[in-house]
Structure formats: structure tokens, C-alpha cells
Amino acid sequence: MRERPFGRSSLSSLLARVVVPGMATILATLGPESAGSAFGATTSTPFQLAYVSGTSGPASGGTAINLVGNAFSPSATVTIGGVGAGGVVTSTTLIKATSPGLAAGALYDVIVNNGGPASVIPKGWFSDFGDVAQASPYHAPVETIIRDGITAGCGGGNYCPSSSITRAQMAVFLLRAEHGPAYVPPPATGTIFGDVHIGDFAADWIEQLYAEGITGGCQAGSPPNYCPSSSVLRGQMAVFLLKIYHGTGYAPPAATGVFSDVPVSSPFAPWVEELARLYVTTGCGGTQYCPSSSVTRGQMAVFLAKTFHRPEATRLLEQATWGPTDSDISAVLGQGVLPWLAAQHQATASLFPAQNLVPSGVPSGCGDGTGANPPNCRRDNYSTYPLYTTFFRNALYQPDQLRQRVFFALHKLDVVSTNTITQPAQVIPYLNILYSNALGSYSDILNNLTLNPAMGDFLNMDSSTKGNPNENYAREIMQLFSIGTVLLNQDGTTQNDPISSLPLPSYDQSVIDNMKLVFTGWYIPQVSVPPLAGDTGEQAPDYISPMTLKAVQHDTTEKDLFVQDVGGAQPFLPNQNGDGTPTIIPAGQTGDQDLTAALNALFNHPNVGPYLSRELIHSLVTSNPSAGYIERVAGFFNDNGSGTRGSLWAVVKAILLDPEARVDSGDPNFGKLKDPAQYELGILRAFNAQSANRSTQSDGALSTCTNCTRDQGQEIFKPSTVFSYYPQAFLAPPASAGLLGPEFGIMDASTSLKRANFVNTVVFATFGVSCSVSSCYQPNGTSIDFTELQQLAPNSANLVDRLNRLLLHGTMSDNMRSSIVTAVEAVSPSTDTLKRARQALYLVATSSQYQVQR
């Protein structure tokens, strides 16, 4: 089996002291790194080639690839398989290269020579087989099993995806998938099978397959036969795969009749249906599985990749979605990481539906509940209900999962709170700015947010005039939205005063005083709104259009931003090392000209890349990234590889492709505490959340219900201050350890208990319907599906292993597994499969190991 348990992380251990106690990689290019000394670069991180973005291409060459690392010299060179790759060093963290022509169907080392030291990714490049093109549905799985060392193809640079696989070949494939490419089975004895003799092809492997209890042969006898030259049938393949993957003690749930050509009476039916349940296969077409058809080499690659690489795909989905599902795991493994990311980039954005502006005061006829006219008038127009229910429904059901995760990370950074802006129609344009641009340009976010009325109201820019300038937005756009409070190196480390050794500030009050003058003169005009509930219509502030400039209220004096002050005491140049340019906005300009100049100065400040990259890494991957990781990601903010600055798509890809995200190193400081939204959604998505009666979708009312995100300290879209739901720099307890743990800022005895209570409700009951003529804030309710867990429940070990794989990507500790198996077996009566399933899920979901994303 590929899963291996890791010891409990430090963050998990910290959480365990806080909460109430409960009852070959996907990117195989991420190989060992060779360290070297810095060469010609101002960086605190050593020279290294970290990873290659793009791992295979046609044997003829010509594929554009990115080599990502740290401290690349301008004269660095690239070779792939010993052949020059035409590398162009575009920055200290990125080399653009072109793959050379190489023999097909082979793996080659990728090397960067940095003018002395060299860094290598062994077998980092695969020269595609001649008969498995990039567009083939078999391409990603075939590349995966080649990197696993399972096969070298069929010869002549080909893989032969349409050829049948023999039972002898299958023995080799399966045991290498289980034990790794270096595995050598014991020598054959020639006494196990009548038709397998010493010296026969794969005789050692066939006898080992028998020794492990995977097969008893194809024909009974004394001795039995194995039929090594016969083709493997699809029905047989299901049994072989799952016995290797789960272990010989595994017994799949009883068949229910998923495929029309696999009756429940077939001995293969339970195994075939388990493969379908895991989305390893969807059959051979229509409602059929074709159990008697031969398995082709292409199909075998898919079966192996989707079965044995589930932990890596699950871990990626923990970082890039609101929680792994079997169908998404299958999609990642079938497409490959880069194509899956590309599909997420292209997925239609599930925006928040626009709403009409409504009168500022609630009309007397606008009531609550289904009896109101219109129904639920106050709920839908004067409460945050439409916002958080849309958020949760999108997270549960919409496919643009990556955009949603990035959107929420940006919302936590660029805050508008419904504490202040209460009408949904007023908040939706702000949310959609972040949503539309979550994989777009950060420059567009800064520009659009600045003139967004909800932001203008929240941080008082809408009332800032030249006679009474307000500093709130000027301060927060610097402190929180763009550059942070101290000067940063590109790897996120601070630039320190050479005398005091204290971090140098990125601005002071004088900068705020100049910046606030830029944001004077904009206001939110009044517009007519349509009748809502029997009223005749009236005026209300226009929160849909960008704010309007009143030129006479804009300050037109000179604004000195990032410049040396007159006394020379504080070097507020953008960076002490000379990066960036001073910004003096001349007098006499229009408000729009001043605004453009100031926002350009912020967007181009050298701090933005490392600051934003660090915060997005915190939200998606880990609270304590290395300096090298931050620097590599910041490099893509500064230049996406095509000369464009501020591409969030390039930043997000760099975050997720980086070896610190993809390779589970076992570092005890790696990971992050899941915030309440991620915690709840991960459980709900894993078990197909629907309405309370399972007839339709959940209503998404999962923010203000008892024990939901509000009670856990995170009412969605209602952070308590502009500093978000929890402080960026909060230290996980004990603070003396120096480990960042922002989400611990809302973790205390009360909220940790609410987490357990949430799980208790969703596992042992439902979030039921609460809807009447007077109040309707939970019209559908929410429940999860226990069908599969109940089917597994008779075997407690199988049940717990399933939860381990889906919820913990196979990292459950041995002690935790043993304790939960014991607890499940103690359930009485033992035939109560629902109670056993609930017991197991509750214990896993409330554990510290699940609450920390690793």
C-alpha cells in the first residue's frame, strides 16, 4: 500500500491540547534537491532547482517549460538528459527553457548549472512514448506509472496502450505498484503452479502474488494453474487491484447492481462496484463494465494511477478545494495536475447573483417567512442570509473550487464586513470583484476595491474630503491589502535597521498623511430604487456602481509617498536595497490621475510580491512556509514568466506546484489549522451533503445555525474588524515556540467545543428544516450520506481505513487507528451498521489530526 502514517505534527499536538478530546508523488519531477551556495544574487536562500513546471513532452522536443528555484545566476545553463535546453534566466527564481529532442519513452535528469554549483532533479523529464500523445486520455496515467518504475513500455519508444496485458505482466505491475520499483521478489520455486516454472518470465513475481494471498490461480488442481499467458479480464483486475491496495483482509461491501452486465450474484460484482465507487472506473460505456473483456495496457495505467496515487491527489485537493471527493480525486489522477489546474482556471465562476438595491429602511410591508409578500422579504434583502448560503452552496456543489478557495483567502485579506455593510445588494459587488479576479490581476483588485462603495463605506473613503481627509483607507490599503507594515526581502524575511536590528517600517504617519489626500472627493450617490413590498420606491445609496468623484472635494496638492523624508531620518523608499522608485504625485492633477499614480505605486512596491504570496500560502497550504518557498512564489507575482506583474493565476499555480506543497516531507511544523468554513465543508463534501430529507441540495444555511461557523468564531462575511476573522501574525500556543498559527486566533475552549458539536449534529442527526410563515432561515436543512460507510461497517478496520484515505490522505497514526477500531468494535449491537459508521466518522472528524491540514 502507498499510504504510510506519519507522526502527529506539532500543530496537531497543539490543537490536541486545546480541543475537547474526541471519541511516487503526483508530480514526480519533485525529486531530491542539491544544495549550493548563493551565486550573484541578493537572497538569503541557497541556490537550488526546486521543480519543473511541465514534466513531459514529445520526443521531438520543442516544449516550453519553466524551471523554478532560488538564486539562479544570469549565466545559469540548463541540460535535460545531457542535452542543452536553451535556458533563458528571466529572474533569480525562474528559467524558461525548451525541451530538446530525446529518445522516446525514457526519463532524463534535469540539471541547472549555476556557473559552478549544479542542482539536479533526477528523472525530472519524460520524453513521451510515440503512441501516447499529450492529448491521449492515457497520457497522465502512463507517465505516472513510468515514473513509478512499473514498466518501461513495450519497446521501440512505444507503450502499446491498446494491447492486452497478460496475467504474468500483471503480477509484475501490481507488485511494483505495491512495493516500489526497486522491489525484487524471492526466487521462484516452481512448485506453486503447474504452468509456471523456474526460469519462466515473471515466475518470481507470480509466486509472490500467490504468497501474498492475491491470487490462487486460474484453475484448481494439484498444483493449480496460473495461466500466465492469458489476458487479464476486467472483472479479475478489480479483485487484484483492491486486494493489493487494501490488503488481503479487505472485503468490499455487498453489491447493489451498479452495472447492467455485472449481476449482484457475480463473484466480481462487489469488487467492480468498489472501483466504481472510488471513481477508478466508470465502466466501458453506458451502464456496462464489460467484466469479461481483456484489460488493455492503457486501461491498466489508469487503474494503477487512480488506485495507488490517491493520497497525493487527496492532499492537493485539501489545499485547492473545499474538500476532497472521490470524483475530484479521480479527475486529478486521470488528467494530471497541470491539466486539472488548467481546467479549474477555465471553469465558469460561480458568482454571487446580483440583487436590486432596496430602500435603506425596511418597508413596513417587508416581512419574514413564507407568509410575507414577497416571501422572505426581510431575510433576502436586509440580512446576510443570501450571502453565506450562496457561499456554502457554491462550495458544496459548484466545480470552480480553486477559484472559490482563492476568493475566500482574498476576502480574509481585503476585508469588508457585514458588521457594517448589512444589505446583501450592497455587499455583492465587493464579493464579485474578488471572485471575478481571484485568478486574474491583483492590480484590478486594488483598483476596483478602491472605488467599491462597500469598501468606501467600510473604511470611510466615501466621506473623505480635502477639508476633512480620512486616513482609514489610506492606512489599511497599505497595511493589509498590499505592502504590510515592514520592508521585506523577496523571500519574506524582514529588512532590518543595521544599528537596532529592528525591522524597517514600510511607511509611517507622514506617508499615511500624504496617501489619505489621494483618496479625497469620492462619494456614494443616491439613486432611485424600485418598490419592494408595497412601498412606492425611494432613494438609496448606489452600492452597485463605482463611487463618484466630486472634483471640488479632491485635494490637488502634491503628495509625497515613498520618498526620503526631508530630514533623512526614515528611508521610506520602497526598499532599502534600491528596488522600486520614489513616488511624488505632482500638484494640480485630477482625482483620477492621483488615484492611478498612488495605486500604481502600491502595486509596484517590491513588498507586494512576498507579502501577498506569504498570506496566500498561509491560507492554502501552510502557516510556516520556508523563505525559499515564499521567494519562489513571489517571483511569479513579480513576473508570470511572460513579463506580466501581479498575475494571481501564476501565483496560485506556483503555490500549489511547489515541492513544499506537493511533497509530504514529514516536517512537524508543516500545515495549518483548518478554519471553521474549511473544517465544515471538508466533512460535508466528503459525504455528499444534501437536504435533510436527501431530496434536494442543502440550503447552505451553515453560518448562523447553532454550532456552525458563527459559533466557531467565523460568521461568514462578518469578520469583527478590518483585521479579518483572526490576526495574520497570531502564534500557535505556546507562543514561545514561534510557530505562526493564524486560525488559532479564534480557537479557544468554547469554539473547540462548538467544532465537536457541529460534527455531533451532522453525524448523529441533521441540520433540520426550520421554515414557516413567520420565519424561514433553514428551508432545506443539511444531512450527509452514510450508505457507503454502513456497507463497510461490519469490518471496523475497513471502515476506519476508508476514512483515513478520504479525510487524512492516509496519514492516520497507528495509535489513532487502533483506538478508533476498538471504539467501533465496542458498539452494541454489532449489527447496528449506522451506529458503527457514525462512531467512526465522529472520532475521525473531531480528531486533531483531521483538524490540521497537513
N, C-alpha and C positions, 0 to 999 in steps of 0.2 A: 504494500500500500504506500502511496506517496505522502499521505499526511503523517506528520510527526509532531507530537506535542512539545510545546516549549514551556519553560518555567514561567510562573506568573511574573508579569512585568512590574517594575517599580510603581508605575501609575496604577496598575490593578491592585497592588498591595496597599497603596494609599487609599484607594477607594474602599477596599475591604474594611479599613479602619473607620470609614465614615458611614457607609450604608448599613441598614439593618440587615444582618445575615440572612440569606435566603435558604430555603429548604434545597526536474529541469524547468525553469521558470517560463512564464508566458512570453517574456522577451528574452530569449536565450543569449542575445548579444550581451547581456549584462553580466559579463564574466569577471574574473579577478582583475583588479587594477594594480598596475605597478606604480609605486610612488617615485617621485623625483623632486629635485629642488626647483624653486621658482626661478624662471629664466626670463629676464627682461620684462617683467610685468609687476605692477604695483598691486599686489594682492597678498592676503595673509594665508591663502590656501595653497597647497603644493600643486605642482604640475601633475595633471592626470588626464587620461582619456576615460571619461565616465561611462558613456554609452553611445551607441549609434542609433539614430532615428531613421529607420528603414533598414531592414536586415537581409533582404534578398532582392535579386533582380535577374534579368535574362543573362544567359551565359555570354551573349554578345557584348555585354557592358552597356554603358551609357546612362545608367540610373543615377539620378541626383540624390545624394544622401547628406545628412548632417552628422558631424562628429561633435559631440558635446563634452566639455570637460572644463578644466581650470588652468589658468596661467599658460595658455598657448603662446608661443613666440611668433612674431610676424613671419619668421622664416621656417616655421614648422612644416614638415612634409608628411604625406600620407602614403602608405602602401597597403594594398589588400592582396593577400596571397603572394607577397613579394613583388607585386607589380605596382608601379606608381599610379596614384588615383587622382592626380590633378587637383590637389587640395588648395583652396584659397582661404586664408585665415581672415575671417571677417571681424573677429573680436578675440579677446583673450579667452572666451568661453565657447566659441563656435568656429568650426572649419567646415566649409562646403566643399564636397568632393564629388567625383563622378566615378562610378564603378568601372573597373577595367574588364576586358574580355578574359574570361577564365573558363576552364573546362567545366562542363555542366555536371550538376548533381553532386557537388562537393562543397565542404565547408573550408573557409580560409581565415587566417588570422588578420585582424585589422590593427595596424600599428601607426602611431604618431611619433615621429622623431622630432624632438624639440630643440634641435641644434646641439645635441649631446645626449641628454637623457631621453629614453623612449618609454612609451606606455602602450600596452598591448591588450586587446580583447581577443582571447583565443577563440578561434572559430566564430568570429563575430559576423562573418558574411557568408551567405549561402548563394551559390550560383545555381539558379533554378534548373530543375530537370527539363529536358527538351519537350516532354509530353505532358507537363503540368504547368500551364501558363498562369500568370498572376490572376487572370480573370476566372480561373477554374474554381469551382466550389471546394475542390480538394486541396487547393494550394496551401492555405494556412495549416490545416491538419497534417499534410505531408511534411511541410517544413518543420512542424513541431516534432514529429517522430524521427525525422532525420537528426535534429539536434539532440534528441534523447538517445541517439545511438542505437535505435531499434532496428533499423535497416539502412542499407546503403543504396537501395534501388534495385532494379533488375538487370543493370549493366548497360554500357554504352551511353551513359548520361541520361538514361530514362528511368522512370519509376513504374511504368506499365499499370496505370490506375484501373484499367478495365479488366485486367487479368484476374482470374480466380486465385485465391490463396489456399494452399494445401494445409492439411492438419499438421504436417511436420513444420512448415513455415510458421504456422500459428503458435506452436509451442515456443519457438524462439522469440517471436514478437511479444507474447504475453509475459514470459519470464524476464525479458529485458525491461518491459514496462514496469514490472513489479520491483525488480531488484536493481535496475540501473544497467548502463551499457558495459560496465566492467565485470559484470557477473559472469562466472564460469560454473556451470553445474557439475556435480560429481560425475565421474566416468560411468558410462552405461555398463550394465552387467549382462545385457542380452537375455535376461531371464524373465522380464516383466511381461512383454508382449510377444506373441508368436510371430508377428510380422515385423518386428523391429530388432535388428541385430547389431552387435558391436561393429562399428565402422560405418553404419548407415548414416545418411545425412540426418542431423538433429537427434540422433539416438539418445545422447546425454540429456537433451532438453525434454524429450518426450518422457523419459523415465522420471525426470524430476517433476514434471507436471503431474504424473501419477503419484509420486511420493508426497506431493503437497495436497493431494486429495481433490485436484481439479478435474481429473478425468479417470474413468475406469475402462476406457477403450470404446471401440465401436461395435464389437461383437463379443458376446460372452463365450467363454471356453476355458480350457485349462492348458496353457495360459490363454487369456483373451487376445484379441487382435486390436490394433490401434488404427489401422487404415491410414498410414502416413501420407500416401499419395492422393487420397481422396480430398475433394474440395470441402472446405468448412461451410456448413449451411448457416443461414441467418438465425435460425432457431437455436442451433448449438452455440453460436457465437454469443448470444445473450447470456447463456449459462456460464460459459467460460469467463467472459468479461467480469461478471458480477461476483463470481467466486474468487477471482483474483483480487478484485477491488475491495470487496467487503470482508473477505476471509471465508474459509470453508465452512464455518459455523453459521454463515448467513442463510436465512430462509426468507424469500420475498413474500410480501402479502399475497393472499389468495387472489386469483384472477377474477376480474369482473366482466371481461368480454370487450376489451377496448378495440380489438381488430377483428374484422369480419372473418378473416381466414385463420384465426388462431382461437379456436373454441376454448372455453374455460377448462374443458376436460384434458386439453393437451398438456403434457408434462412441461412444455416450454412456456406455456401461457403466463405464469407468474413472473418469470424472468423477463420475457419480452415486454410485459406491461411495466415492469420496473424501469427498464431502459426508456420507455416512452414517458414515464412519469418524470424522469430526470432530464427529459428533452435531449437525450443522447441520439434518439431517432424519432422520426415522425412516421415511420413506415416506408413502404416502397411506392406509395401512391394511393390516393383515395382513402379508403378505410382499411387498406390491406397492409400486412407486414411482409408477406412472402417468406414464410419461415423455411421453406424447402429450397429456396434459391441460394446459389453459391454467393459467398461474401467476396467482393472484389477487393483488390489492394487499395483502391481509393476509399471504399467504404470502411475498410479496416483502419485506415489512418484516421477517419472521422471518429469511429468508435473508440479508438485508443486515446486520441487527444481529448475528446469530450468526457471521457471517463476518468483518466488519470491526471488531468491537469485542472480539475475543478477547484482545488484550493487557491491557485494563483488567480483564476478568473473571479472567484468569490471575493478575494481580497481587493482586487481592482474595483469591483462593484461597491464594496463598502466605502471606498473613497470617492467614487464618481457618481453614485446614485443615492437614492434614499433607502436603499437596502437591496441585497441580492435576491433574485428569484431564479428558479431553475431555468426558465426560458431565457432570461438575460445571460446566465452563465453559459448556456448553450450558444447564444449568439456571439459572445466574446470568443469562445473557443472555435466556433465554426468560421468566423470572419477573420480573426486575428485582431490584436489590439489596435493597430493603426487604422484599419478599415472600420472597426467598431467606433473608434473615436470620430472618424470622418462622418459616419452615419449619424452620430449624436450631433455633430456640428450642423448637419443639414436638416435635422428633424425640425418640424414646424414648432415654433414657440407657442406654448400654451399660455397665452397672455391672459391677464385679468380682464373680463368683459367690461367694456365701458358702460358707465351709468350716467344718466342725465343729472345735471345739477338740480338741487332741490332748495326750497326756502330755508333760510338759516334757522328759523324756529320751526318746531314740529307743528304742522297744521292740526287743528283740533280734530279733524276727521281722520287723521293718520293713526290708526290703531294697530294693536298687535294681534297675532294669531290668525287662524284661518277665517275667523268671522269678520275681520276688518275689510274695508273696501277702499283701496285694493287689499287683497290678503297680505298679511305680514308686512304692512306698510312701514311701520316704525323699525322693525327688525332689518329690513332690506335697505332702508335709506338713511337711518340715523344710528346704526350700530355697526361694529366691525365684523359682524357675523358673515356678510358676503365675502370679506377679505380672507379670513382664516379658513372658512370652509372651502373656498376656491383653492387656496394654497394646499390644503390637505388632500382634496380630491385630485388635483394635478399630480401631487407627489405619489399618490396611491396608484393612479391609472394612466397618466399621460407618458408617452415614450421619451420626451425630451428631458431625461433625468439629469444629464450632466449640466445642461443649462440651468435647471432648477437648483442644483446644489450650488453652482457659482452665483446665481442670483441671490440666494439667501446669504451666502458669505459676504456679498457686496452690501446687502441690506444691513448686516450686522456692523459694517464699517461706515457706510454712508447713511446715517440714521435719520429717518423721520418717524416719529412715534405717534400712534393714535391716542396716546395720553393727551396730546394737544390738538391734533387734527382728527376729528371724530367721525366725519361723514365719509362713507366709502367712496362716493363720487369724487371727493376732494383728494383722496389718497391714491386712487388707482393710477392716475397719470405718473405719479412718482414711482410706483411699483413697476409700471411698464417701461419706464426709462431704464431701470436696472435690468429688467427681464429682457428687453429687446437688445440691449448692448452687453449682456453678460458674456458673450463670446465675440464681442466686437471691439471697439476702440475705447480705451479709458478716457481719452480726450473728449469723446462725445458724451460720456457720462458726466464729467466735470462741467462741461458747457451746458448740458441740458438740465442737470440738477440745480445749477446756479440760478436759473430763471424759472424753475418749477415753483408754482405758487405754494404747494405744501411745504417745500423746503424754505421758501421765503417767509412763510408764516412761522414755521417751527423755530427758525433761527433769526427771526426779526429783520431780515433784509427788506421785507415789504414795507417797513415803516422807517427805513434809514434814509435820512435826507442830509443835504450838505450842511444845514443848520443844526442837525441833531443826528450825527452818524452813529450807527450801532455797530459794535465790534464783534457780535456773536458769530456771524457767518464768516467774517474775515479770520477769526481765530480758529474756528472748527474746520474750515476747508483746508487749513494748513495742518493743524494738529492731528486731525482724524482722517481726512479724506485724501491727503496727498503726500505730505513730506514727513509727518511726525515731528517730534519736539527736539530731536538731537541729530547732528550731522552723522551720516552713515557712510561707511565704505560699501562697495558693491556686494560684499559678502554679508552685509547686515551688521557687522561689528561697528562700534562707535568710533568716531574720530575724537580724540581726547586732547585736552589742553596740555601742552608739553610741560608746563610748570605744575599745575594742580593735579594732572592726570584725570580730571573730571571730563565727562562728555561735553563737547561743544554744542551749545544750543543751535537750532536751525533758524530761529527767529527770536526777537524779543518784543517788548511792548511797542517800541518805535516802529517795527515792521507792521505789527497789527494796526497801529495808528495810521500808517500810510495805506495799508491794504483796505481798511474799512472805508476809506474815501472812494475807492474804486466802486464799491457796491452801493452807492447812494443814488437815489432817484427812481428806483423801480418800485412798482406798487401793483396790487391786485385790483383790477377794476370791477365795478358792479355790472352785472348783465341780467337780462330778464330770463326767468326760468319758467317752464311750463307748469300748469296746475298739476297738483299731485293727488289730493284727496278732498275734492270739493271746494278747495280754495280757488281764487281767481288768478293765481300766479302773482309773482312779485320779483323783486330784485334780490340777487345773491352774489357773493364774490365769485369771480371766474377762476376756478381752480383747474380748469382744463387747458386753457391756452397759456403760453409762457407769460410771465409778468410783463407789464408795460412800463416803458421808460418815460418819466416826466422830466424833460431836459432841464427845466429851470431848477429842479431839485438835485441835480447831479453836480458834485464837486469837480471843478475843472482845474484845480491847482495841480502842480507837479506832485507825483507820488514816487518816492524812493523806496524800492522794495529790497532786493538782495544786493546791497552795496555796502562798501566800507563806510561806517558812520564817521561823522565829522572829526570826532576825537581819536578815531582809530582804535578804540578800546575793544570793539567787538567786530570780528571779521564775518559779517553776515553775507559774504559771497556764498553762492550755492554750495561750495565745497572748499575746504582748506587746501586741497591739493591742486586747485586751479580749474577743476572741471566746472562747466557751466559758465554763464555770462551774467554780469550785473544787469539789473533791470531798473531803469529810470523811465517812468512814464511822463512824457512832457506835458506841460500845462496847455490848456486850450483845446484838448481833444473832446470828442463826443463820448457819451457814456458807453456806447458800443465799442468804440476804439479802446477806451481804457479797459473795458472788461476783457476784450480779446487779448490785450497785452498782458494783463495780470494772469489770466488763465493759462496763456502760453508759458509764462514764466514758471508757474507752478507745475504744469505738465512736463516741462523740460528740465525741471530741477533734478539733479543727479540722485536725490534721495528717493524719488518716487519708485524707481525700479526695485531696489531692495526692500523698501518699506511695504509696498503693495504685495510683492512676491512673498515676503515673510508672513503677512497676515492671511493670504490665501492658502499657503502651505499649512498654517495653523488650522484653518477651517476644514481643509480637505484631507490632510494626511497626518501630520504630527505636530505636537506643540513645541518640540525641541529639535528643529532641523539643524543640521550642521551648517557651518559658514559656507562650505563648498556648495551645498545644495541651494542655499539662497542665492549665491553668486551665479550659479548656472541658470537659475530661473530668471533672475534679474537681467541677465544677458539677453534673454528673449523679449523682455519688456523693452529694453533699450533698442533692440533690432531684431525683428522677427525672422531674420535671415534674408529678407528682401529689401532692407533699408527702411522698414516702417517701425516707428516707435509706438508703444502703447497698445499692441495687439493682445487682448486678453485671451484670444484663442491660442496664440503662440505660448503665452504664459501658462495657461491651464494644461496644454499638452506637455510642456516641459515639466510641470509639477508631477503629472501622472506617469510620465515615461522615465523619470529619473530613477537610478538604481536604488536610492533611499526609499522610494515609494514601492518599487517593484520587487526588490529582493528582501525577503524576511530574514534579517541578519541575526535576530535574537537579541538585539540591543535592548536592555531592560528599560531604557529611558525613551524608547520609541513609542509613539502612539498618542492618542488623545482621548479624553473623556468625552463620550457622546453627549451632546446637549439634548434636552428633552425632546425636541422635534425629531432629531435623528434616531433617538432611542425608541420612541413610539413607532415611528414609521418603519423601522427595520423589522420589528416584530409583525406589524400588520401586513407589510408587503410579502414577507416570507410565507404567510399562511392565508393568502388570498382573502383579504378583508373585504367584506360585503356588508349589506344592511343587516340589521338584527335578525330578520327572518330569512336572509340569504336570497331574497328575490330580486334585489337590485343593488346598486352601488351604495357604499357608505355615504352618509350625508356630509362627512368631513368635519362634523362638529366635535373636534378633538382638541380645542384650545381652552375653553372655559368650563368644560364639564368637570365634575369632581375628580380629582387626582390626575387630571390631564395636564397639558403643558403649562397652563397658568399656575396651577398648584405646585408644579415642579420648578417654578421660578422663571418661566419663559412664556408669557402670554404672547402669542404670535402677533407681530407688528405693533406691539405695545411695550417696547423697552422703557425702562423707568427714566432714562436720561439719554442725551445725545451720545453718551459713552457706551451705549448698547445694553445688551442683557447682562453682560458681565465684563469686568475690566480686561483689556488686552494683555496687561502685564501681570495678571494675578498669578501668584506662585502656588503650586500644589503643596498641600501640607506634607511634611513640615517645611516652612519657608526656608529654613536653614539649608535644605538640600539644593536650593537654587534651581529647581525644575519649574518651568512655566506650565501652568495648567489653567488656562482662562476659564474653562467651563466649571472648574471647582469654585469659582466665584459665586455660583448660585447653588452649590451643594452643601447642605447642612443636614442636621438630624431630621428636620421636618420634610425638606424636599426629597431626601433619600427615601424616607418612608413613603412619600407620595409615589415615587417610582415603583416601589414594590406593590403599592395599592393599585396603580394602573394595571400592572401585569396581572394582579389577582382578579381585577374586574374583567379584563379581556380574555383571560384564560378560564376562569371558573364561572363566568356569567357573560353578559354582553353589555354594551352601552345601548340601552333600550330606547324605544321611541318615546318622545315627550312632545306631543303636538296636540293642541286643542284650539277651540275657537278664540281663546284669550291669549294663548302663548304657544309658539311653535319653534323652539330652538334646537330640536333634535328630531326631525321628521322621519328619518330612516333608521337611525341607530347604526351600530357597528358591531360586527362579530367576525370571528376567524373560523377557518375550516380545519377540523380535526380528522378528516376522513383518513388521510394517509397515516397520520400518527397512530390512529386507532388500529389500522391494519398492521402496523409494526409493533404495537404494544404487547402482544403475547411474548415477544422476545425482548426483554428490557435492554439488553446490550445493543441490539439492532436499533431500537428506538433512540437511545442516547447517542449512538454513533451518527444517526441521521441528523439530529440536532447539532451535533458537533460540526459536521461538514457544512451545513447550511448557515448556521449562525456564527460559527467561530473559525471558519475555513480550516478546520481540522486541528486547531491548536489547543483543544481542551487538555488540561493536565491530567495525568493518570489518577491523581488523588481525587480530583473533582469528578472524573468519570466513574470511578469506583463508588464514591459516595452517592451519586445520583442513581446509579444502577441499583444500589442497595435500597435506596428510598423507594424506587419504583417497585421493586420486588416485595416491599413491605405493604403495598396497597392491598386492601382486602375488600371484597373478594378478588382474587387474581384474575377472574374472568371479566372484571369491570374495565374494559379497554379504554373507555373515555376517561375514567379517573386516573388510570396509569399514564395516559398521554398528557393529561393536564398537569399531573405531578411533575413529570419530566420537563415539560416546557416551562413551567413556573420556576423551577430550580435553575434551569439554564439561563432564562431571561433575566432573573434577578441577580445573577452572579456578577461579581466584579469583573471576571474575565470577559463576559459579554458586554458589560457597560463601557469598557475601554476598547476603542477601536485600535487594533494592532496591525 
